[in-house]
């Protein structure tokens, strides 16, 4: 499986197997994490059938968007958000997965044009309270959700989390279960959510068993990240 196309088909088959193992009824979307990948490689993934791509770094993403403007790509922003980047993120992405501050939500809302569909957003949950990781604590999620739903240019879709990496399958399940329980609690209080953005290359089958609706896959699809200087290769 040394091509993007063959790896994509393998991942899609694994997603279906994980859905069956977890008795999951919902559709699971594959989000291709394309940071540090050239526009040429994104074009190859698109030709193989992939449509949604997630980027962590704004400038890199904008360069690739310009090179791939002929393709009907759905662009997701999945990295940390600085205040001075909110305008360009709001204008150039369909989704934001990494929303963890009211100030950022307000700036995204103000920058999103009324002529565009609402920006689809997920609240990033810091499930293991890592100080170096973005995201809100479990007890802060409800207050942020209440504030976001009052912003007309944003649509709250659900939660995103990046649990601490672990080879312990039981620990992985526990972490994903915590995110799912927080998600379910929000739904019970009246929020119309439909998205759990959890699971990456190393753990996405378990994330699906625990209710993931979006899995963010980078290295399993593209292979090792490319050296600096090759990212903006011509499409």
N, C-alpha and C positions, 0 to 999 in steps of 0.2 A: 504493500500500500504506500507507494512512494510518490503519488500524485495527489494534488488537492482534490480532484474529482473522486478518486478511490477512497481517500480518507473521509470525504464528506458522506459518501454512501455508507461507509462503515459506521460513522457516528449516527446517522439517521436510523440505521438498523438497530444500533445499541439503544437509542432513545425508545424505539418501539418495544424492545425487549424489556427495558426498565419500566415502561408504562404497564406492560402486562404483569410484571412481577409485583408492582405496587397497586395493581387493580385501579390504575388511574384512568379516569374518563375524559379529562380535559386534554386539549391539544397542547403539545409542548413545542415551543418555537426555539429553533437554534439561532442564536445571535453570534455571528462570527466576530471574535475579538481581533481586530486587524491592526492594532498599534504595532509600529515598527515593521510593518509589512508594506511592500511597494504597491503602488497603484496597479502595476502589472499583475501582481498576485491576487489582488482583489478582483480584477477583471477575470482572471482564471476561475476564481470561486464563483463569480456571477455566472459565467458561462456554464458552470456545472450545476446551477440551479439555486445558489444562495442569494438571498435578497436583502437580508438585514445585517448591518455591520456596526460594530461598537468601537468607538475610538476614545482614547484616554487623554490625548493631548490636542488642544484646540488648533494650533497652527499647523501641525502635521495633518490633522483631519481636513482643514480647509484646503490645503494643497491637493490632497487626494480627491476631495469633492470637485475641485476645478478640473482635474484630469479625467474624472469619471462622470462628468455632467451629462453625457449621452446615455447613461444607464439609470434605470428606475430603482435606485438604491434607497432603502429606508435607513437613515442614519440615526444612531443612538449614541448619546454622550454618556460615558460610564466612568469618567475619572473625576478627581477632586475639582471643585469649581471655585475659582477665584472671583471676587466681586467685579474686577475689571474685565472679565471675560464673559459676563452674563449676556451682554447684548448680542454678541456674535453667536453664542450658543443658542440663545432663544430664536435667532433668525435663521439658523442653518441646520437645526436638528429637529427630528420628529419626536424623539424621546430623550428624557434625562433620567438616568437610574440613580444618580448619586446625590440627591437632594437631602441635605441634613441641617439646614439653617433657614429660619424664617426670612432673614435678610436676603438670602439668595433667592428664595421663592418669590419674594416681592419684586426683586430686580428682574428676574426672568419674566414675571407676569407683565411688568411695565414695558419690557423690551419686545414682547411678542406682539406682532402686528395683528390688529383686529381682522385683517384680510386673510390671515392664516388660520388653520384649524388650531384649537387649543393644544398647547404643548403637553404631551403625555409624560407624566412624572411618577417616579417611585421614590419613596423615602428610604434612605440608606440606614439600616439598623446595624449598630455595633454590638453584635450578639455576645462577644466575649470581652468587652470593655477594654480593648487594646488602645493604649494612649496614642500610639503612632498611626492609628487607622481612623478614617473618617466614619461618620455615622452617629446617629443619636442613640442614647440609652433606651432600653425597653420602656422605662417609666415616662419618657419624654415623647414617645411616638404619638400618643393620642392628642396632645396639645398641638403638635406640629400639623397633624392631619387636619384638625379642626380649622387651623389657620389657612392651610392650603386650599381647602374646598371653597373658601370664600373668595378666592382669586379667579376672576372669570376667564383669564387666558391660560390657565393651567387646568389639567384634568388629572386628579390623583387616581392612579391605577393600582398601586399596591406597594410592596416592600422589596428592597434589594438588600442582600447581605453578602459579606465576604468572610466566612468563618476562618478561624485560625487553621492553617494547613495541618493535616494530621493523617497518618497512615492507619490510625485506629478507626475502623469502620463504625464501631459503636459510638465513638465520640462524634464522628461525622453525623450520624443519625440524630444524636441528641441535639447538636447545634442546629441542624435543619428543622428539627421538631420544634425548637424554641421559636424560630422565625415563623413557622407555620402557626403556632399557637397565638402569637402576637397578631398575625394576619387575621386569624379566625375571630379573635376578640374584637378587632376593629369592625369586621363585618357584622358581628352580633350587635354592635352599638349603632349600626345603621349606615356604615360606609359601603358604597357600591364598588367593591374592589374585585379585580379579576386577575391580578398579576403577582406572581412570586418569582423574582429574578434571583435564583440561587443555583449554585452548581457550576463548576468549571471543569477543565480538562481532566483533573485528577479524581473528581468525586461526583460528576454529574449523574451517573446512574442512581446513586443513593439519594441525591437531591430530588430526582424525579419520583422515586418511591415515596418521598416525604411531601410531595405536592408541588414541585417546581412547575411553572408554566413557561419560563424562559430559562435556558441554560446558556451560559456565556463561554464559548469554546475558542481558544486561541491556538496553543501549541499542538493540540491533537488534530487540528485541521490544517494549519499552515506549516507545522514543523518548527524548528528552532527559529528564533527571531533573527532578522537579518542584521549584518553589521551596520554601524553608523555610516551614513553617506549613500546608502542604497535605497532608502525609504522613498524618496521622491523620484524614483526612476520613471521614465516616460511610460505612459500607458499606450 
